[in-house]
Amino acid sequence: MPSERDWVASVTAGDTPDFTVYSNVARMMARRWFDSQDEGEWGPAVAWLAGYLGSTQGQALEYEDPISLSLLREVESWAKEQLGNADQAGRWHGLLAATFRRGDYNNAAIAEYRFAIELRPTEWALKMGLAEVLAANDNYADAVKTMEDLIEQNQHLLEAEDEEFTTVYWDRLLHDLGDWNIHREEFAVAESTYRKILDRGLQQQDLAEPTHKAIVSMLVVLNKQGRSSDAIALLDLLIDRKDSDGDDWLTLLFREYYNDKTFHNQLAMAARRSGVLEPVSQKYRNAIGLVPPPDRLALQVIDLALRYYYAALLWNLGTPEQQESALDLWEEVVHHDPIAGFEAHVAWFRTYGTRDLAPALLSRSRTSREQEDRHASYVARLEQLTKLDFGDSAQTSKDPRLTLARLYQLSGDEFKAKEIVRHLIKKAFDEAEADGQSDGYYFVAVVLQSLNDDGNALAAWSHYVPIDPANEATASEEETDDISGDSESDEPADDQDADADTVAGAERDMAGLDISDDTTQTNGVLPSEEAPDKSTYKGSLNNFCDGDCGAKWTYADDIYACKDCLDTQLNEECYKKLKAGELDVGVCRSDHEYLKIPPFDETAWQTLPKDIVMVGGQQVPRSEWIQRMKVEWEIDDQSLKRSADAAQKIQRVWKACKAFRRTATKRSVT
């Protein structure tokens, strides 16, 4: 645009002071913030403005520094003055509401939305924003009422087929309503909402996004109502429907949600609650049976993913014979060759396949002890698994050698068990001593609990306490949201256009795997609103409940840690669900053994000296406990020196034998 080029030239002329340049840029950013409807544009703009105003006040804001609520209000006041449009109060309240919302200042956002709605009652986007921020605040009842009012007040737009509102209605509003009613446990109401979307979608030939989203949500609400047979019938309905390319809708659904945790959980839930595995199993087999062409690399990734999830279904719900098939499928996954352009995705499935396969082989080996050949076969397969390179799974908490060591420990061979993981615990102690706030003690705990050394495992866990308020200034900042609304993908961009589009369209949030091509970098973050009292305690752990309940631990506090799985923890509620057979299929197994990490003892934390750990109910100086553990594991300095000396002696003997054999060979030839 010539006008922008002229503007840049004028404000950056050689005789223009730097501060004048910045002030002109700031006015341009203020205009962008006010005019743009795209959060991806105005988010970085308001962050830049906060940095600019902060610098004029002597506040040096770094790239990821949080922006306070008060500073944002100052930005608003400054922008109003510069733009001279303070009289447009409705727009400013709405803009400020959206800005606060992106930073999780939900209460402030709600107030601003309500001010804006009073001034601009016909602007339906404001009421939609209010409903969404109410839901973000877990106020689902008010969110539903607000959204229902919005829809009722804008029926005329639907009747007139207003393009913008009609699109948002089918693609977003109804889905939000259904989701919020699920949170309210109004499952029948949610079902009727999704049924409306599905009925509309069935009038079209191709499977559109609103339709397939509604199908998955329907599976959820049907299972919630105990109607798993109806959930399976819904899937059967999709088999006979063909899109314009001739693919049936069920195959397309599997491809779209190939790595969606909710989708696969609902299929497993339907099979478990209906008491019939075969109908669901058959659908997986049909999807896997469609062998992708060699040039469709993305479809190969999808096929690999479906094999991984099908194995999980068979292992958790199948007969002993089907469980054997599950082991074979997982071995196919973990031995799969890289796929060009999708190496990270294959590595992800190999890693998680390992996490499932290792404890499954352990379970099989324990139940086959009376059958010597079968037992030896499972042990050999587990030993072979530990020899493969699994990238991220090599970190201590996910290393299959933990499972192999546990197998030998349970068999009574403590020496062999320690020999397998000795280097892991040495590495963990080295990391812990280098940085007490690192994952080192956590890795120590994971190794020890896998070998049933509960007392010392709990001692390692006990290192994870809240950061002392006196040292809080040096603690890492709490994770915050980016006000621009974008995040940088952890995955590399894919090279194959068509295949990458296929996978990107199926991108989901299962365990952090991201196959999207969104690599937009953004700036400016807002902190979450302060939580009350005890919840303000923060530690250096970053653990989540694997039951997907949303529980998170930053310090050791009432955790159930599985000894048989690789890196699985549950809170008490999810642990009880596991034992009752109500937890999502595949999270863990009810016959697994757990270590109970007790609730956080605030009194002991405040009174116990910082250099003391509790070991079996006894107070022990931390340095003494570490030294004792090193001696026990033969990783102390003296033990390591003896090992090194022994290795040198063996090497000398080996060289001497080799030299003797060469001499003997020459003599025999002569």
Long-range contacts (C-beta under 8 A, 24 or more apart in sequence): 22-52, 25-52, 26-52, 26-53, 26-82, 27-82, 27-83, 30-78, 30-79, 30-82, 30-83, 31-83, 33-79, 33-95, 34-79, 34-83, 34-85, 34-91, 34-92, 34-95, 39-98, 39-102, 39-483, 39-484, 39-485, 40-484, 40-485, 40-486, 40-520, 40-522, 42-95, 42-99, 43-102, 43-482, 43-483, 43-484, 43-485, 43-486, 43-522, 43-524, 44-484, 44-522, 44-523, 44-524, 46-72, 46-75, 46-99, 46-483, 46-524, 47-483, 47-484, 47-522, 47-523, 47-524, 47-525, 48-523, 48-524, 49-75, 49-78, 49-79, 50-75, 50-524, 51-524, 53-78, 63-523, 64-477, 64-480, 64-523, 64-525, 65-525, 66-477, 66-480, 66-525, 66-526, 66-527, 67-103, 67-483, 67-524, 67-525, 67-526, 68-527, 69-100, 69-105, 69-108, 72-96, 72-99, 72-100, 72-103, 72-526, 89-115, 89-119, 90-116, 90-119, 90-120, 90-123, 91-116, 91-120, 93-119, 94-120, 94-123, 94-125, 94-126, 94-129, 97-126, 97-129, 97-130, 97-133, 98-129, 99-483, 100-526, 101-129, 101-132, 101-133, 101-136, 102-481, 102-482, 102-483, 102-484, 102-485, 102-526, 103-480, 103-481, 103-483, 103-525, 103-526, 103-527, 104-136, 104-480, 104-481, 104-526, 104-527, 104-528, 104-529, 105-526, 105-529, 106-133, 106-136, 106-137, 106-529, 107-137, 107-529, 109-133, 110-134, 110-137, 124-150, 124-153, 124-154, 124-157, 124-165, 127-153, 128-168, 128-172, 128-173, 131-176, 132-176, 135-176, 135-180, 135-183, 138-183, 140-180, 140-181, 140-183, 140-184, 141-184, 143-176, 143-180, 144-177, 144-180, 144-181, 144-184, 147-173, 147-176, 147-177, 147-180, 148-177, 170-197, 170-200, 170-210, 171-209, 171-210, 174-210, 175-210, 175-213, 175-214, 175-217, 178-214, 178-217, 178-221, 179-217, 182-217, 182-220, 182-221, 182-224, 185-224, 187-221, 187-224, 187-225, 188-221, 188-225, 190-217, 190-221, 191-218, 191-221, 191-222, 191-225, 194-218, 194-221, 202-241, 205-242, 205-243, 205-244, 206-243, 206-244, 207-241, 207-243, 207-249, 207-252, 207-253, 207-256, 212-252, 212-253, 212-256, 212-257, 215-253, 216-253, 216-257, 216-260, 216-262, 216-263, 216-266, 219-263, 219-266, 219-267, 219-270, 220-262, 220-266, 222-270, 223-266, 223-269, 223-270, 223-273, 226-273, 228-269, 228-270, 228-271, 228-272, 228-273, 228-274, 229-270, 229-274, 231-266, 231-270, 231-274, 232-270, 232-271, 232-274, 232-276, 232-279, 232-280, 235-267, 235-280, 235-283, 236-279, 250-283, 250-286, 250-287, 251-286, 251-287, 251-290, 254-283, 254-284, 254-287, 254-302, 254-306, 255-287, 255-299, 255-302, 255-502, 255-506, 256-505, 256-506, 257-506, 257-508, 258-301, 258-302, 258-305, 258-306, 258-506, 259-305, 259-506, 259-508, 259-510, 259-513, 259-515, 260-506, 260-508, 260-510, 261-508, 261-509, 261-510, 261-511, 261-548, 264-309, 264-312, 264-313, 264-586, 265-584, 265-585, 265-586, 267-313, 268-312, 268-313, 268-316, 268-317, 268-584, 268-585, 268-586, 269-584, 269-585, 271-313, 271-317, 272-317, 272-585, 277-313, 277-317, 277-318, 277-322, 280-313, 281-310, 281-313, 281-314, 281-318, 281-322, 284-309, 284-310, 284-313, 285-310, 296-498, 296-499, 296-502, 297-339, 297-340, 297-341, 297-342, 297-496, 297-499, 298-342, 298-494, 298-496, 298-498, 298-499, 298-500, 298-501, 298-502, 298-503, 299-499, 299-502, 300-339, 300-342, 301-339, 301-342, 301-345, 301-346, 301-503, 301-515, 302-502, 302-503, 302-506, 304-333, 304-336, 304-339, 304-346, 304-349, 305-349, 307-332, 307-333, 308-333, 308-349, 308-352, 308-353, 308-356, 311-353, 311-356, 312-356, 312-585, 312-586, 313-585, 313-586, 315-356, 315-360, 315-586, 316-585, 316-586, 316-589, 317-585, 323-360, 323-364, 326-360, 327-357, 327-360, 327-361, 327-364, 327-381, 330-356, 330-357, 330-360, 331-357, 331-381, 334-385, 334-388, 334-390, 335-388, 340-495, 341-494, 341-495, 341-496, 341-499, 341-500, 342-494, 342-503, 344-491, 344-492, 345-491, 345-503, 345-513, 345-515, 347-390, 347-391, 347-392, 348-511, 348-513, 350-390, 350-391, 350-393, 351-390, 351-391, 351-392, 351-393, 351-398, 352-511, 354-385, 354-388, 354-390, 354-393, 354-398, 354-400, 354-566, 355-393, 355-398, 355-565, 355-566, 355-567, 356-586, 357-385, 357-400, 358-382, 358-385, 358-400, 358-402, 358-403, 358-404, 358-566, 359-403, 359-564, 359-565, 359-566, 359-592, 361-385, 361-403, 362-403, 362-406, 362-407, 362-564, 363-564, 363-589, 363-591, 365-407, 366-407, 366-410, 379-407, 382-407, 386-420, 393-566, 395-443, 396-424, 396-427, 396-428, 396-443, 396-446, 396-447, 397-439, 397-442, 397-443, 397-446, 397-566, 397-567, 398-566, 398-567, 399-424, 399-566, 400-566, 402-446, 402-447, 402-450, 402-566, 403-450, 403-564, 403-566, 405-447, 405-450, 405-451, 406-450, 406-451, 406-563, 406-564, 409-450, 409-451, 409-452, 410-452, 414-451, 417-451, 418-451, 418-633, 421-447, 421-450, 421-451, 422-633, 422-634, 422-635, 425-629, 425-633, 425-635, 426-633, 426-635, 429-626, 429-629, 429-630, 429-635, 432-463, 433-626, 436-463, 437-467, 437-540, 438-540, 442-541, 442-543, 444-629, 445-561, 446-561, 446-567, 449-561, 449-563, 449-595, 450-563, 452-563, 454-595, 455-615, 455-616, 456-615, 456-625, 456-629, 457-595, 458-595, 458-597, 458-598, 458-614, 458-615, 459-613, 459-614, 459-615, 459-620, 459-625, 461-556, 461-559, 461-561, 461-597, 462-556, 462-613, 462-614, 463-613, 464-539, 464-540, 464-541, 464-553, 464-555, 464-556, 465-539, 465-555, 465-556, 465-600, 465-605, 466-537, 466-538, 466-539, 466-554, 466-555, 466-600, 466-605, 467-538, 467-539, 467-540, 472-538, 475-538, 475-540, 476-540, 477-527, 478-527, 478-528, 478-538, 480-525, 480-526, 480-527, 480-528, 481-525, 481-526, 481-528, 482-522, 482-523, 482-524, 482-525, 483-522, 483-524, 483-525, 483-526, 484-520, 484-522, 484-523, 484-524, 485-522, 486-518, 486-520, 486-521, 486-522, 487-518, 487-520, 487-522, 488-519, 488-520, 488-521, 488-522, 489-514, 489-516, 489-517, 489-518, 489-519, 490-514, 491-515, 491-516, 493-517, 493-519, 534-602, 543-569, 544-569, 545-569, 545-570, 545-571, 545-574, 546-570, 546-574, 546-587, 546-588, 547-571, 547-573, 547-574, 547-575, 547-577, 547-578, 547-583, 547-584, 547-587, 548-584, 548-587, 549-573, 549-574, 555-600, 556-597, 556-600, 557-597, 557-599, 557-600, 558-597, 558-598, 558-599, 558-600, 559-596, 559-597, 560-594, 560-595, 560-596, 560-597, 561-594, 561-595, 561-597, 562-588, 562-592, 562-593, 562-594, 563-592, 563-593, 563-594, 563-595, 564-589, 564-592, 564-593, 565-592, 570-594
